[in-house]
Structures are given as C-alpha cells and as structure tokens.
Amino acid sequence: MSIGKFVTGFAIGSIVGGLIGVLLAPQSGEETRELLAEKSKNICDKAQDAVSEIQTKADGIVNDMQEKGDELISKLQDVINKQKKSEEA
C-alpha cells in the first residue's frame, strides 16, 4: 500500500469518525447543527488558506522558471550571434 493511499484513507476515516461522533453526541439538534456549521466553516477556511499558499508558491516557481528561461534564451542568442560573427569573419 502506498503512503498516499494510506494518508488519504486516514484523512477520510478521521472526517467520517468525527462526523459520527458529532452526530451521536448527547446534545440538541440545534447545538449539533451549530457545531457542524462552525466546523465546516473552519475546514473551508483552512482549505482556502492552503489553496492560497499553494497558489503563491506556484506563482513563485513559475516566475523563477520564466526568469531562468529568459536567461537561457539570452545566452543562446549570444552564442548564435557569436557563431554568426565567426562565420562572417
């Protein structure tokens, strides 16, 4: 079994277990709904934060790659120009 599958199964199991625990807890329906709403909002907020962080990192990586690509193109253009000059001479 791969680690990724284990982590995914563990996460899903934790979520399902938490939901069952909340639903079976000895509290009123209104309290349970409020708790579920609060927990789902927290999960949504954390997910949005994670997506934002991943997007920021991805943007940085893309910018770095673009800069390196531009540098490589510039170096290749220099080599081509030098080759042309040596052929003309």
C-alpha positions in Angstrom: 0.0 0.0 0.0 1.4 3.4 -0.9 1.8 6.2 1.6 -0.5 8.4 -0.4 -3.3 5.9 -0.2 -2.8 5.4 3.5 -2.9 9.1 4.2 -6.0 9.6 2.1 -7.7 6.7 3.8 -6.6 8.1 7.2 -8.0 11.6 6.4 -11.3 10.2 5.1 -11.6 7.9 8.1 -10.9 10.8 10.5 -13.5 13.0 8.9 -16.1 10.3 8.9 -15.3 9.4 12.5 -15.5 13.0 13.6 -18.9 13.4 11.9 -20.3 10.3 13.5 -19.0 11.4 16.9 -20.7 14.8 16.5 -23.9 13.3 15.3 -24.1 10.8 18.1 -23.1 13.3 20.9 -25.7 13.9 23.5 -26.7 17.5 22.5 -29.7 19.1 21.0 -30.2 19.2 17.2 -29.7 22.9 17.2 -26.4 22.6 19.0 -25.3 19.9 16.7 -26.2 22.0 13.6 -24.3 25.0 15.0 -21.3 22.8 15.7 -21.4 21.3 12.3 -21.7 24.7 10.7 -18.8 26.0 12.7 -16.6 23.0 11.9 -17.4 23.1 8.2 -16.6 26.9 8.1 -13.3 26.2 9.8 -12.5 23.4 7.3 -13.4 25.7 4.4 -11.3 28.5 5.7 -8.3 26.1 6.2 -8.8 24.8 2.7 -8.9 28.3 1.2 -5.7 29.2 3.1 -4.0 26.1 1.8 -5.1 26.8 -1.8 -3.8 30.4 -1.4 -0.5 29.2 -0.1 -0.1 26.7 -2.9 -1.0 29.3 -5.4 1.6 31.8 -4.0 4.3 29.1 -4.1 3.3 28.0 -7.6 3.4 31.7 -8.8 6.9 32.0 -7.4 8.0 28.8 -9.1 6.5 29.9 -12.4 8.2 33.3 -12.1 11.6 31.7 -11.3 11.2 29.3 -14.3 10.3 32.3 -16.6 13.4 34.2 -15.4 15.6 31.2 -16.0 14.1 30.6 -19.4 14.7 34.2 -20.3 18.3 33.9 -19.2 18.7 30.8 -21.2 17.2 32.4 -24.3 19.6 35.4 -23.9 22.6 33.1 -23.6 21.6 31.1 -26.6 21.1 34.2 -28.6 24.6 35.4 -27.6 26.1 32.1 -28.7 24.2 32.3 -32.0 25.4 35.8 -32.6 29.0 34.9 -31.8 28.7 31.9 -34.2 27.4 34.2 -37.0 30.2 36.7 -36.4 32.8 34.0 -36.6 31.3 32.6 -39.8 31.3 36.1 -41.4 35.0 36.7 -40.5 
